[in-house]
């Protein structure tokens, strides 16, 4: 497997056919006061290099640059690399287009969508670090941004596709014993591809040649581990948990919403099979009020059926301290917003990060015509393991709703994630279908290109259940 890993690294270094570094941008520094309001350090933008930047925590940077995409670059094979420690929103030709952060450093820029000379504008925030966390030791404490790398890249798409395929296959094979015949046969298939490619390195940009190797690998997997004989089905549900107020002020959540929502819309433009689920009407209201052009893109995707509304409550609230009247109004306001804005309601209460659940909630949900409930926090018990993942939750009055306890949140679509998720599932002998929630969250961000690429290659995940893009509703309806 060491040879295969080196092959993957070589392909990673060769996935760009050409690169144009974007070192100097027009820049203006500011302090973010509230949505749409800033205090600027200087009146106008000035041309400045991004590296070094020598930032200060809490600073917002407005960057702008008009770029020329070479005419010889293929339309769908153009991208922006933006490597930074901050969080930003990229606008292209004045429209919110994609979020930028540690997990989202690549942005597709096909000419058919952005033009030959797109105007790039970035609102980049250098986040104030999370407080020191001696108890859980989970705090993300990053130094100020020291520098940024920005570049236009011409993508070797066939080679990049092969790289993803080999990566998925190799990672799934690591779960097998080295002497397992299936592993040995598929490792040999990869080695054969490697030998052919290393013997003719000048052809690494030959699309048809590379595609033949990827097809051969898929055929080898189908022969050794046919999908039709695999047990279980994994519903891959893209999502992003966004804490409206946690380690940042609510005004920052407004910007986090724009970054996450714009990225998901662009992913949908890039990947026709990708679908997405998002909770909390409050987040949609933020986008409606402050990013109206983006909101229209979201509405179009909801109408199309590729963007699923989950979470009927206005936010994801605490369920212990509020009164019943408060929780009823959460549902009333949330569902009324969904209905008024999108012409549909959510039938899934979505509370992945709520600590504790009042026993009257099933009654309230059923009366509000919400038959399904999803959470994750019951898994945070280090003493008494909860015995069920899929169960009927019966409230104090005898009302029941179908409840699903997800293995985690903020997951990935790598083979090890699918495997860990499936192995954790306590009801797979009763109902051999499960839901995996993938996408970066807490502070938003959502799904990445890489997650979608891995999901599209689930047929190469040897030994794993069949995995497909899906929605929460599609999964829960399989049980009813």
C-alpha positions, 0 to 999 in steps of 0.5 A, a space after each residue: 500500500 506504500 507504493 499506492 500512496 506514493 502514486 496518489 501523492 504523485 497524481 496530486 502533484 500533477 493534477 494542475 496542468 497550469 497555474 497562475 499565481 495571484 499574488 497582488 490584490 486590491 485590499 481594504 481593512 475593516 472592523 465588522 460592526 453588524 451586517 452591512 456595517 463596517 469601520 474601515 481603516 482607510 478610505 480606499 483599497 490599495 494594491 497589496 501582496 497577500 503573502 506575507 499578510 501579518 494579520 490581527 485577529 478580528 480583522 475583516 479584509 475586502 479583497 478584489 481582483 479581475 482575472 483573465 482566464 487563458 482562452 486555451 484552458 478548457 471551460 469546465 477545468 478552471 478553478 481558484 485555489 485560495 489557501 487561508 486560515 480565515 473564513 471568507 465569502 467569494 463573490 464573482 461578478 458581484 454575486 455570492 458564489 462560494 465560501 472559503 475556509 480551511 476546508 474549502 480552499 478550492 473553487 470551480 470557476 468554469 468560464 461558461 458560468 463566470 466569463 473569461 475575465 471574472 471580477 473576484 471579490 472576497 470578504 475575508 475574516 480573521 476569526 478571534 480564537 475560541 476560548 481555552 478549553 481545558 475540560 474537553 480540549 476541543 478548542 480550535 486556537 489558530 494563530 493570526 493569518 500569516 499569508 494567503 496563497 491564491 492561484 488560478 489552476 487549469 485542472 487535469 480532470 481525468 487525472 484528478 478523477 483517477 486520483 480520487 478513484 484510487 484513493 477511495 479504493 485504497 482506503 477501503 482495502 486497508 480494512 482487509 487483511 493483507 492476505 485476503 484474496 480480494 485485497 490482493 487482486 485489487 492491489 494488483 489491479 492498481 499496481 498494473 495501472 501504476 506500472 503502465 502510467 509510470 512507463 509513459 509519464 508524458 501521457 499523464 495529460 492524455 484524457 482517453 488514456 487515463 479514463 481507460 485505466 479508471 474504467 478498468 479499475 471500476 471493472 475489477 472492483 465490480 468483478 471482485 465485489 459486485 454491488 448487487 451482492 453487498 448488504 445494507 444501504 447508506 443514505 449520504 445526506 449532505 448538511 451543515 450544522 450551524 450554531 447560531 450563537 456559540 463561540 461567536 456573536 450572532 452577527 458572525 452567523 449571518 456571514 457564516 450562513 452566506 458562506 455555507 449557502 453559497 458553497 452548496 449552491 455552487 456544488 449543485 451547479 457542479 455536481 448534478 446528483 448532489 442534494 443537500 439538507 439544511 435546518 433552522 428557518 432563522 438562517 434562511 431569514 438571515 440570507 433573505 435579509 442580507 444576501 437576496 441574490 443568494 436567497 433566490 438561488 436557494 429558493 430555486 434549488 428548494 423548488 427543484 427538490 435538491 435542497 431539503 428543508 429540515 428542522 421545523 423549529 425556528 432555531 435548534 433550541 434547548 428543550 429543558 428550560 423553555 416552556 411548552 408554549 415557547 416550543 410550540 411557537 418555535 414550531 409555529 414560526 418556523 413552519 409558517 416561514 417555510 410555508 410562506 417562503 417555499 410553499 412547503 413545510 418540514 416533516 423532520 424535527 432536526 436537533 443534532 446538538 441539543 442537550 436533553 429532550 423534554 418528554 412532551 416533545 413527541 406530542 407537540 411534534 405529532 400535533 404539528 404534523 411532524 412525524 420524524 425526529 433526529 438527534 445525535 447528542 444521546 451518544 454523548 453519554 460516557 456511562 449509559 449507552 443508549 440501546 437504539 439508533 432507530 426507534 419509536 419515541 413514546 411521549 408522556 401521553 402515549 404519542 410516538 414519533 419515529 426517532 433516529 440517533 445519528 452516529 455523529 455529525 460533521 462527518 465525511 464520505 471516506 470509506 472509513 467514515 462509512 464503515 464506522 457509521 455502519 458498524 455503529 448502527 444498532 438496528 441494521 439487523 432489523 432495518 438495513 438502511 442508515 443515514 450518514 450526515 456529512 459536511 463541516 459544521 458547528 461554524 458552518 462550511 458544509 460539504 466540500 468538493 472532495 466529499 462529493 467526489 468520494 460519494 460519487 465513487 461509493 461503488 469503489 468502497 469494497 466491503 461497504 454497504 451501497 451508498 448514494 446521495 439521499 435526503 433525510 426524508 428519503 431515509 426515514 420514509 423507508 421505515 414507514 
